[in-house]
């Protein structure tokens, strides 16, 4: 087994969930996985398509989160290509916090607010949700699949912000403390591109970032 020749990570374009606050989304009946791209997100994805075609024209396999905003991004960036849905690329699930406002949580579940404060964002698992280590288990599983099935291939992964931050941690680039900061305010803008390639370092074949959080739409899409 060995790594793909290149892994291209793409965060989805701007979607309806990015337009509102967490409280506003909690009051919206739309499921998290069903939010579509907005016009700006589609324009961002078209810029990513042009960038990928120019800089990384060879893409053998495309895997995407099953969330609508990720799939729509993948379809725009790679028109006419087969896209494999992989739930392991989904964003961190925040459980019941998805349907409760901050005030509702403080009123009806004050112990959860305290537990989150004690445990920190990385370790805290909301009721019916995931924490950082849970998502990292998905990432490690996917990395194993990449080694097992796609050695020598160029693989594109379309995913989400917090997933990308935790991929950095699994890859040994950042600490848990840095990951906690990144989960709240990380570098991965909508429709940004990150590229990894394998490299032999100290006798180990590891993934090395060659491009991190490049947003090819900046200066082109308002």
N, C-alpha and C positions, 0 to 999 in steps of 0.2 A: 504494500500500500504506500501511496505517496500523495503529496498535495496536488491540487490543480495547478496548472501553469500560471494562472492568474485568477483572483477572485475580485469581482467588481461589485461593491456594495452601494446600493442606491436607496436613499430615503424617499418615501413617497412625496409627491407634490402637495401643495397647500390644499387642505380639504375643509369641509364645513365645520369639522370639529375644532379646527385651528382658529376659527373666526370668533369663538365665544369663550367666556370664562368657564372654569370647571363647574361653578354653580349653575351657570346657564345650561351647560351640557347635561348636568344631573337632572334638570327639569324637562329636558327634551326626551321624548319617548323613543327616538331613533337609537337602535343598538349601536354600540361603539364600532362594531365591525362593518356597519352599513353606511357610514358617512362617505359620500362621494367627493371627488375633487371639485373645486370651484374653478372658475375661468382662469384665475391666476395660476392655479396648480397645473392645469392642462398646458398653459403656455410655458411654465417652468419645465414640464416634462418634455416638451418639444425641444427646448434648448439642450436638455440632457441627451436627447436622441441625436442631435447634431454633434454634440461633443463626443459621445461614444463612437459615432460613425467615423469621426475624424481621427480620434486618438486611439481607440481600441476597437477597430472594426471586426476583429474576430471574437465572436461570442458563441460558444458551442451549446451551452445549457442555460436556461433561465428558470430560476425558482423564485416564487413570490409568496409573501404572506397572503392568507386568504381574505384579508380585509379588503373591502371594495376600493378604498383609496390607493392601496398598494397595487392591486390588480389593474386598476385603470392606469396607473403610472406605468406599469410594465407593458401594457398594451400600446401605450403611446410611444414609449422608448423603443420597443421592439415590435413594430407593426407586422402582423402576419406570421409571427413566430409562435411556436408552441410554448406555453407558459405553464409550468408545473406548480400547482398550489401546495405549499408546505406550511402547515400550522405552526411548525417550530419557529417560523420567522415572524410570528405575531407579536404585537406589542405586549408589555407587561400588563396583566389583568389586575385591575384595582378592586374587583369584587363588588361588594355592596356600596362602596364609596362611589361607584359609577352612577348610582341612582339616588344618592343622598347629598344635599348641600352641606357646606361646612357647618351651618347653624343647626341643621337637623342632626348631624353627627355629634356636635357638642351637647345638644339637648337630650338626645335619646341614647347615645353611646359614648358618654364622656370617658369611660375607661379605655376606649380605643384611642382617643386622642392622647391620653397619658401613656398608653403602651407604645404608640408610635414615637412619642417624644423620647421614651426610654430606650427603645430598640434602634432608632434611626431608620432612615428611609430604605437603606439597603437590606436590613434584616427584617423590617416590619412586613408582616403578611396580613393584609386586610381580610376580614371574613369573606370567604368564598373567592379570594384573590390569590395573587402570587407575590413573592418577594424577589430580591435580586438573585439569591441562590437557585430559586425555582427556574427562573428564566435562563440562568447559566447552565442548568442541566439540559434544557432544550438546545442551547447553543453548542454544548459539548457533543450532544447526540448528532447535531447537524454537521459539525466538524468531522466527526467520525465517518458520516456518510460521504462527505466530500473526499476524504482520503480513500475510502473503500471503493467508491463508484466512479470518481471523476479525476483520477490521477492524469495529469498532463492536459486536461481540458481547461478551457476558459469558461468560468462560471459567473453568471450575474445573479445577485441576490437582491430582491426588492423588499425592503423592510421598514422599520420604524426607529424613532429617535432613541428611546431607552434601550432597545435591543442593541443598537450600534454601540452605545456606551458600554454595555455589559460585554459585548464582543471584545472590546478593547481590554477589559479586565481579564477575561478568559485567556486572551492572547498574551497576557503578562505585561501590558503596556502601562497600566495604571493601578493604583492601590484601591482598596475599598473606600478609603476617605475621599480619594479623587473621584471614584465612581459615584459616591453619594452626591457630590457637587455636580457632576455631569448629568445625573438623572434629572436634576432640577433645571440646569442651565448649561447643557452640553454644547459642543461645537457643531452638531449635525443639523444644519438648516434644512428646511423642506427642499426636496429635489437636489440634494447634494450627493457628490460621488466620492467614494473612498475606494482605494485600490490596494490590494495586498498581493505580494508575490513571494514564493518560497525562496529561502536563502540559507546557505550552510554557514552557521555561526557557531564557533567553538565545537565543531564536530556534530552539531545538531541541525537538522533541517527544520527551520521554523518559518512562520509567516511574518513578513516584514512589510510595514505600511510604506507604500510608494507615493500615495496621494491621500490626503485626509480632508474630508468635508469640503471639497471643492464645489462651489455653486456656480455652474456655468451660465446661469440665467441672470446673474448680477450685472446691472448696467444695461440689460436688455428687456427685463420684465419689471414693471413698476408694481 
